Amino acid sequence: MEGASQPGGRYKAECQPWRNNSTTEEFEDLDTATYSREKTEVMDSITHQQSNDPGLKKSKSRKNINHFTDVHGLPSIEKIVTSVEDTPEPITTNIIGKIPEWINGSFLRNGPGKFEIGNQKFNHWFDGMALLHQFKISNGQVTYKSRFLSSDSYQSNKEHNRITVSEFGTVNMPDPCKNFFQRFLSRFELPKPTDNANVSFVTYKGDYYVSTETNIMHKVDPETLETTKRVDWSKFIAVNGATAHPHTEPDGTTYNMGNSYTSKGAYYNIIRVPPTKETAEETLEGTTVLCTIPSVDKSKPAYYHSFAMSENYVVFIEQPIKMNLLKIVTGKLRGKTIADGIYWDPKLNTIFHLIHKKTGKVSSVKYFALPMSTFHQINAYEEDGFLVLDMCASDDGQAIANYNVQNLRKSGEALDEVYNTLCRVFPRRFILPLSVNEDTPYDCNLNNRPDSTATSMRTAKDKVFCTHEDLHGEDLHQYGGLEFPQINYGKYNTHPYRYFYGCGFRHLVGDTLIKMDLHGKHMKVWEQPGLYPSEPIFVPSPDAKEEDDGVILSVVITPNKDKSTFLLVLDAKTFEELGRAVVPVNIPYGFHGTFNATA
């Protein structure tokens, strides 16, 4: 591409000046000025978009900064977060339409399935006991089974008939059977990390695990859903946990991220897990820390749910959602939860850190953007001297606190109020120039890619300030934005791609399925009133020639009807329904899943 930098080359300085002075000392002032100016532009843009959108009108209470929309009449979804019993033996489903006979394997899902223990209740959606699901698909037929994860937390809770292990938004109370002095002393104990791995199914060295964000994972038999081994990250490397969203190379090498807390402060670690096992029994043997990045604020590191990966780089997104470690470690003493120690600081910018996967070297260049919140990235790839970084993001990072069980079970105006205080999440693209050197000009847009409105401007020696490009048209606003993004991962992760899939959010959970075509930013939508689809998973057809040759699998919850949840199968190309497998039991709304193909 003309004007693009090649490694070691020069950028073509055909751009308008953005700022005359760009010394390192003035960078902080630049950040503040940029934040103030661009935050106003962002909010003006949101207001304009909402005023033109009948579904998301401009709020009458716009002066209240906590309101982003003014939606009314949301239906109750209480049954989406209702406890269920597990179904460990496979049961048949009722097929409506046709399930393609070439689909052969198991669709595995994870999420909370029990929200009460005895007469005690979990406070947060993330706290519910992990319930593992399997939809086994073969010859056009589907069976379903589910099993509660046999975690230490689950077993202890069950044995004592009360909440004995603190979760993200629930702190366990001292054992009432202890005397007063014992209960008093127990307040000073450090909180035991939960092993309630209710977020996702992941693979390491070809084995399946269920994971949350603590240091404990569980190895699971994908056929029986039985827990076979409890695995502690800290037994292999010096980390205090890892994300539930690793990235896997075609050869099986897997990358992840985990924090470590030391006397010198908090650190972010890039983790590499080997692709294969040397013995059948091994788990994370051979895992290494590729590099360690110190947190700018030693006692208040950033919270992250996932990260991005291109062909040569791991991209860590340090967002202004912060964890107050002092509050977290003293939470039990104060009767407070982990969630109480997490907060949003909009005065801080977002920082992109690039780590070279082969060398472990952290780029000296830091890429900055306005404060934003991101939980899930879509894809990242390198092209023409740039790193293209696509993600789902919002301009506010307070959503976590709103997803407590009480809010999800509200109805009427109270439910509308919760939804209207949540900032919408939209797909965005950032363009990061990879070759920033002494010849790179200041104060101009280094992104010379045609048809891209993203900007990247060098503002100091090793600092580049970026603004994003929207990966959607105006029509996405009427669907409440997009989350739970998925792509044809096996063939297109870390490569240029055209399509991604996700859930539209006109409610607190997904209520539509969306296919986005980046060529023209067009979208296809599957929706039916009263139905709430979960994360869409793409499964390629055996003879696939095009990127979207295959199907989309999604578990659809119907809270207004009893025992009417179903597995939905869409043609990924046309986004039309092929068939559904109706399950004769109730299933709560879950988080993440994967498809385990059977040869």
TAMOUR-V63385 format. One record per run of one state. SS is the DSSP state (@ for helix, = for strand, . for the rest). FROM is the first residue (numbers start at 1). LEN is the number of residues. Records with the same first field share a line. If there is no record, write none. Layout:
# TAMOUR-V63385
SS = FROM-LEN + FROM-LEN
This chain:
# TAMOUR-V63385
. = 1-23 + 52-26 + 82-9 + 93-1 + 98-7 + 115-1 + 118-2 + 122-2 + 128-1 + 139-2 + 149-3 + 161-19 + 187-13 + 205-2 + 212-4 + 221-6 + 236-11 + 249-5 + 263-2 + 274-14 + 295-7 + 303-5 + 310-3 + 319-2 + 324-1 + 330-1 + 335-3 + 345-5 + 357-5 + 363-3 + 370-3 + 384-2 + 395-4 + 403-1 + 409-3 + 421-4 + 434-11 + 446-9 + 461-2 + 468-1 + 471-3 + 480-1 + 487-2 + 493-6 + 505-7 + 518-4 + 527-5 + 534-3 + 541-9 + 558-8 + 572-5 + 583-9 + 598-2
@ = 24-28 + 78-4 + 125-3 + 152-9 + 180-7 + 233-3 + 325-5 + 331-4 + 338-4 + 399-4 + 405-4 + 412-9 + 474-6 + 489-4
= = 91-2 + 94-4 + 105-10 + 116-2 + 120-2 + 124-1 + 129-10 + 141-8 + 200-5 + 207-5 + 216-5 + 227-6 + 247-2 + 254-9 + 265-9 + 288-7 + 302-1 + 308-2 + 313-6 + 321-3 + 342-3 + 350-7 + 362-1 + 366-4 + 373-11 + 386-9 + 404-1 + 425-9 + 445-1 + 455-6 + 463-5 + 469-2 + 481-6 + 499-6 + 512-6 + 522-5 + 532-2 + 537-4 + 550-8 + 566-6 + 577-6 + 592-6
